[in-house]
Amino acid sequence: MDARKWPLEKKQCLPKDVSTAVLESLSSDHDELVRGGVARHKACPIEQLIALSQDLSAWVRSQAASNSSLPAAQLLSLSNDTDEHVRSAIAKNPKCASELLRSLAMENSLKAAVVQNPNCPIDVLQALAQDPAEHIRRLIAGHPSTPADIMKMLSGDQADSVRLSVAANNACPQECLATFTSDPSDMVRARAASHFRSTPEILVLLAKDDCSTVRTSVCRNRATPTSTLSILASDKSADVRFEIARLPNITSEIIESLATDEILKIRQEISTHQECTPTALAALSKDAALPIRRTVCLHKKTPLKTLVVMACCDRAEELRTTARLFINSKGPEDWLNEVRNGLSLTMPTGKNRGRQTLGDALLAKDLISVYQSIQAAELTHRICSSNILEDVVVPPAPQSSSAKLRKL
C-alpha cells in the first residue's frame, strides 16, 4: 500500500524501522506533522532532510534542525532562521559546531538551549555560570562538562534548584557533597545522600539527619557502612526501616531485628527476603498476619522444624496443609539434620512450657508418620553420638501417644 494513503495517525507515528522508501514518500505529505516526523527520523535520507530544512513550515524546519544527520552547511544556514524554535533546535543539536554555539549563546532567548547541548563549550558554561536567570545556572550546574571549580561556586548558590542540580551531577566533587551535609534544603541533602561519590564519612553524618527522607536516601547508597545500616534498622521512621528491609545484603542481625518490627509491611518484606535467617523465619511463622505466615511456609530457607510446628499448630488450615505437603516429601537424612539442629519430640510447641510437646501435637493431628520420622532420627542421632552402643537409651513415646502407637 502506498504510504501516502496511510491513515493520518499511522503517518504521524512512524516506527524506528520504517523503510527509506516510506520516508521518501511521506517527505512531501500535505500534513506538516507528517513531514516533521520524517524530518526528525534518524533514517531520513539526506536529500529529503535537506529539502525539509527549507520547508515553508517552521515546525518542519525545527524538526529537521534537531536531526543530528543534518549537514553542517544546513545547520549554519538555519542558525539565521527567523523562527526562534528553529534556532533553538540548532542550539540543542549535538552536531552543532562550537563556534556556532558560542554565537547562538549571545542571543538571550537561546542561552538555555545552548547550555543543554551536551557539547556546549566549557568557556560558554563558565561565562554563563553567573547568569541572573536561575534556570540557566541550574542547567549549567547539571551539565556533565561543567568544571569542578564552577560546580563548587554553584554549590553555594542562593537558589535551591541550582544546588540540587550540582548534587545530582555525576561529576559533583566530594568537597561539594561534604558541604551539602549541612545544606538548608532537605532535597539537596537527600540527593547528596544518594550520590555514588559520597564517602562513608559523609553518609555517617547524613544518617543522623533530622529529615527521614535524607536518612532513607542514606539507606539506598551502596557505600553506606554496615554499622550505619544497623543503626538505621532501629530508626524511629518506619519508612527508613522499610528501606533497610528492602536491601539485598543486610546482616542476619538486621533481618532478625526487623522480623519483629511493629509495622506489618516491614515484617512482610523480611518474610520475602532471600537471605532471611532460620531464626527470623521461625519468629515470622507465628506472626498474626496470615500473608506473612503463608510466605514463611513457602520460603525456601524455612527450617523443617518450623514447618513441622506450622503443620501442627498454625491457625489456618490452608497453611497446615501446605506445611504437611512439604514435610511429607522429606527423607531420613533431612530429619536427621533437623534433629541435629535441635528438633525434638519433647520440645514445647508454644511459648509457655506448660503447653503440649511437639510429639503430643503431632499425634493429636494424626501426623503419625512425621512423629515416627522424628523418633527414628532422634534414635539415629543418639546412636551416632554415642561411643558405646550399649549406652544408647531409646526415649519412650509420650504417654498420651501410646494408645495411638499400639494401633499401628
Beta strands, then each sheet from edge to edge (+ up, - down):
end
